[in-house]
Amino acid sequence: MIDRRQFIASAAAAFAAACPMPVSAQTAMSRLTAYGFSFAALKSGDIRLSDFAGKPILIVNTASQCGFTPQYTGLQKLWTQFGKRGLMIVGVPSNDFGGQEPGGTAEIAQTTESDYHVTFPITAKATVKGPDAHPFYKWAASARPADVPRWNFHKYLIGRDGYIAEVFGHSVDPADTRVVTAIARLLSDA
């Protein structure tokens, strides 16, 4: 004799096999957002992007000895201008391009805190390209394969929905109108 729970489970399995969910619905249900990732913080703890769910996040791979290192100034200005309105900025030091982040925590802190007076979160040094890339960067490369970092100070702007809204290459300064406009637009889409 079959009990009612077994019957219901069998009927549900038979229905699911006969009427599978469309692939697009399966994909939409299983799509991971940026909010699913975290980074080790530069000094201690973790920077969990889920803590900023529903807010735009600008994630930038950085380096202390790069010709683009002065972009820290522009990133700090964005943080000062838009941080209170909900923008999160996360700097991700990486030694992947030109070996321009060779130091450890103390050297990175010297550059970010003392030289550029950065107050937005900085992660521990991470790999941003290739098979050993941080999971966030693997996810971003999968989502936007034509827009992967090719140098230091590549910028991913994550929308309120947790997906990549805009990508700005290393040569696009944080003060560029395109960056400021994209952030302002995301912050006004409340």
Number of C-alpha atoms within 10 A of each C-alpha: 3 6 7 9 9 10 11 11 11 12 12 12 12 12 11 11 10 9 9 10 11 8 9 9 10 11 11 9 9 9 9 13 20 23 21 14 16 17 20 16 19 21 12 9 11 13 19 16 20 15 11 17 17 16 22 26 29 24 21 25 26 33 30 25 18 17 11 17 17 15 20 24 18 15 23 20 15 21 21 15 12 17 16 9 14 17 25 21 23 22 25 24 29 26 20 23 17 13 13 18 20 16 16 12 14 11 13 24 19 13 17 25 14 10 14 18 14 20 13 17 14 26 24 20 25 19 18 27 18 11 9 11 15 16 17 19 23 18 16 19 18 12 14 13 11 8 17 21 24 13 20 29 30 20 28 23 24 25 25 21 14 21 19 19 17 17 20 20 17 19 14 17 22 21 15 12 11 14 20 15 12 16 23 15 12 19 17 9 8 8
